[in-house]
Amino acid sequence: MSVLTKPEARRRRHRRVRGKVQGTSERPRFVVSRSNRGISAQLVDDMQGKTLASASSLQIKSFDGNKTDQAAEVGKLLAQNAKKAEIEVVVFDRGGYLFHGRVKALADAAREGGLRF
């Protein structure tokens, strides 16, 4: 067996999580997507295949700070958008990323904003 590269290992973790986690209209899936420059999050209803709310680091105007602070702002923005869509409870899908750093900051900020997961 060969050694997995980082992207291959992430894809394998993501496939394993997606086999167990599914979003509904009452409890959508909170999906995290991370890149080197930014971070985005969506609330997805997998039954209908629709995005109910989303937030991205591209939507934040004139941001100063590191990427962890940026992720926290995206979490707050997603929580606000979820309240507008009348969503309170979600299922967290970390997308195969490890739960630390930017992913953890985004999740904690979304919890502070009122999302429960």
C-alpha positions as CSV (number, residue, x, y, z in Angstrom):
1,M,0.0,0.0,0.0
2,S,1.4,3.4,-0.9
3,V,1.5,6.4,1.3
4,L,-1.4,8.8,0.9
5,T,-0.7,12.4,0.0
6,K,-2.5,15.1,2.0
7,P,-5.2,15.7,-0.7
8,E,-5.9,12.0,-1.0
9,A,-6.2,11.6,2.7
10,R,-8.6,14.5,2.9
11,R,-10.7,13.1,0.1
12,R,-10.8,9.7,1.9
13,R,-11.9,11.3,5.2
14,H,-14.5,13.4,3.4
15,R,-16.0,10.3,1.7
16,R,-16.1,8.5,5.0
17,V,-17.9,11.4,6.7
18,R,-20.4,11.9,3.8
19,G,-21.4,8.3,4.1
20,K,-22.7,9.0,7.5
21,V,-23.9,12.7,7.3
22,Q,-26.9,13.8,5.3
23,G,-28.8,17.1,5.5
24,T,-32.5,17.6,5.4
25,S,-34.6,20.7,5.2
26,E,-35.2,20.7,9.0
27,R,-31.5,20.0,9.8
28,P,-29.3,21.0,6.8
29,R,-25.7,20.0,6.4
30,F,-23.1,22.7,7.3
31,V,-20.4,22.2,4.7
32,V,-17.0,23.8,5.0
33,S,-14.7,24.5,2.0
34,R,-11.2,25.7,2.6
35,S,-8.5,27.0,0.3
36,N,-5.2,28.7,0.8
37,R,-6.6,32.1,0.3
38,G,-10.1,31.9,1.8
39,I,-12.9,29.9,3.4
40,S,-16.6,29.4,2.6
41,A,-19.5,27.6,4.2
42,Q,-22.9,26.5,3.1
43,L,-26.1,25.0,4.6
44,V,-27.2,22.3,2.2
45,D,-30.5,20.3,2.0
46,D,-29.3,17.0,0.4
47,M,-32.8,15.7,-0.1
48,Q,-33.7,18.5,-2.5
49,G,-30.1,19.3,-3.6
50,K,-30.4,23.0,-2.6
51,T,-28.2,25.4,-0.8
52,L,-30.3,27.2,1.9
53,A,-27.7,29.7,3.1
54,S,-24.0,30.4,2.4
55,A,-21.2,32.7,3.4
56,S,-17.7,33.2,2.0
57,S,-14.6,35.2,2.8
58,L,-15.1,37.0,-0.5
59,Q,-18.2,38.6,1.0
60,I,-16.3,40.2,3.9
61,K,-15.5,43.9,3.1
62,S,-12.1,45.3,4.0
63,F,-10.8,42.7,6.4
64,D,-7.6,43.0,8.4
65,G,-6.3,40.0,10.3
66,N,-5.1,36.5,9.8
67,K,-7.0,33.7,8.1
68,T,-8.3,32.3,11.4
69,D,-10.0,35.6,12.2
70,Q,-11.3,35.6,8.6
71,A,-12.8,32.2,9.2
72,A,-14.5,33.4,12.4
73,E,-16.1,36.3,10.5
74,V,-17.4,33.9,7.9
75,G,-18.9,31.8,10.7
76,K,-20.7,34.8,12.1
77,L,-21.9,35.8,8.6
78,L,-23.3,32.3,8.0
79,A,-25.1,32.3,11.3
80,Q,-26.8,35.6,10.3
81,N,-27.8,34.2,7.0
82,A,-29.1,31.0,8.6
83,K,-31.3,33.1,11.0
84,K,-32.7,34.9,7.9
85,A,-33.5,31.5,6.4
86,E,-35.0,30.4,9.8
87,I,-32.5,27.6,10.4
88,E,-31.2,26.9,13.9
89,V,-30.1,23.2,14.0
90,V,-27.5,21.8,11.5
91,V,-25.3,18.8,10.9
92,F,-21.6,19.7,10.7
93,D,-19.6,18.4,7.8
94,R,-16.0,19.4,8.1
95,G,-15.3,18.3,4.6
96,G,-12.4,16.0,5.5
97,Y,-10.4,18.8,7.0
98,L,-9.1,18.3,10.5
99,F,-11.1,20.1,13.2
100,H,-8.6,22.7,14.3
101,G,-7.4,26.1,13.1
102,R,-9.7,27.8,10.6
103,V,-12.3,25.1,10.6
104,K,-12.6,25.2,14.4
105,A,-12.7,29.0,14.4
106,L,-15.5,29.0,11.8
107,A,-17.5,26.4,13.7
108,D,-17.1,28.2,17.1
109,A,-18.2,31.5,15.6
110,A,-21.3,29.9,14.0
111,R,-22.2,28.4,17.4
112,E,-21.8,31.8,19.0
113,G,-24.0,33.2,16.3
114,G,-26.8,30.9,17.3
115,L,-26.4,27.7,15.2
116,R,-26.7,24.4,17.1
117,F,-24.7,21.3,16.1
